[in-house]
Amino acid sequence: MRSKSLKTVTVLTALTYIVLNMAHPVTPMFITQNKLPSYLFGVFFAAMSIGNFIFSPIWGRLSDKGGRIKFMILGILGYGISQVGFGFSSNTVIIVFWRFIGGASVISFLTVILAYIADITDEEGRLKGMTYYAAASTFGGAIGSLLGGVIGNNNYKITFSVQFVLSIVICILFYLFLEETVTNKNIEKVEKEKMYSKSINSLNPKVIFIMSQVVVFFFAVTSYNSSINYYIESVLSLPPTVNGIFLAIAGIFGFLINIFFTGKLAKRFGEVKALRISGISMALCIGGATLFNLVPLFFLFILLFVGSSAVYQPMLQNIISKVSNKDNGKIAGIQNSARAIGMIIGSLYSGFIFAYGSKLPFLTASIVILLGYLIFKLGYKKYEII
């Protein structure tokens, strides 16, 4: 039975993120066994992010008119196909091509799922919806990393193959269980509203200001994400299984923080203050991780960073949703373009700087978050982010 239930969306989101994150623990093995230089892990991530950047606003606008479900399915299936191309290639140019296709595809899901959640929640329930989404993505990512690391421990190609098969299964589940939110009636309503709000939404300084925080956040998270797998395997010399286990623990920790603390922090301090607190915590934790050579202490600070980012993301997402003015697909597209800019810069920077110091990506992430915090503190009242 199809529904617009937030619970259904949350479960499907978790399952999707299991599939999307399976390859992360085996990517360092892929690079090593194909005798590729270490900086390419940043280049591959950047190629995917460029695909994100170009196609994000396209999918958002198309889903506003053509419906959400088909574009979520398109994104998941396209990503599954691209992962087979990626995992079974050894030529650098071909790999970069498949990474670009993967980014162009998956951003359709990442953009439209946010618009879908905005469609089915009112302003009061939106923080709950975004918190559930963040929790589901974190939990799914954790399980996916663990699963991918275990099944690909001896042969990374198995992980990529399973990822493709499961992407087809997820597409079928979306088709069977999610009800469309975009109908002819609300398309006409949105089109009338756009006549008055089109220029406001696209050029609103408030939107530009808050999108700068998206760039900062995803620069930091990408510097972490694109470096941690390679750091664990090449610097700490740990196998993909351990890599997957750690990522799973970190993901579950972030999931628990989301479920039990995010809502309480928002109620006690308000979304803006909670955003600022979690931002400072992110900067201190990932910066603190660079101070210790002791592996347990390094992992502890990374866990705290993941927990802080688990609070930060839904707070930021909910603030963004409040400036969408019913144009959820378009704003989600702009947001994901900003996300892609942060990812492109973060992945390229961390990939090349890693060769000069394995902890430099983490240290830079800390500095950039602090700069973002200062920008937000100085500007949030001016742009009425309250």
Buried (B, 14 or more C-beta within 10 A) or exposed (E): EEEBBBEBBBBBBBBBBBBBBBBBBBBBBBBBEBEBEBBBBBBBBBBBBBBBBBBBBBBBBBBBEBBBBBBBBBBBBBBBBBBBBBBBBEEBEEBBBBBBBBBBBBBBBBBBBBBBBBBBBEEEEBBBBBBBBBBBBBBBBBBBBBBBBBBBBEEBBBBBBBBBEBBEEBBEBBEEBBEEBBEEEEBEEBEEBBEEBBEBBBEBEBBEBBBBBBBBBBBBBBBBBBBBBBBBBBEBEBBBBBBBBBBBBBBBBBBBBBBEBBBEBBEEBEBBBBBBBBBBBBBBBBBBBBEBEEEEEBBBBBBBBBBBBBBBBBBBBBBBBBBBBBBBBBBBBBBBBBBBBBBBBBBBBBBBBBEEEBBBBBBBBBEBBBEBBEBBEEBBEEBEBE
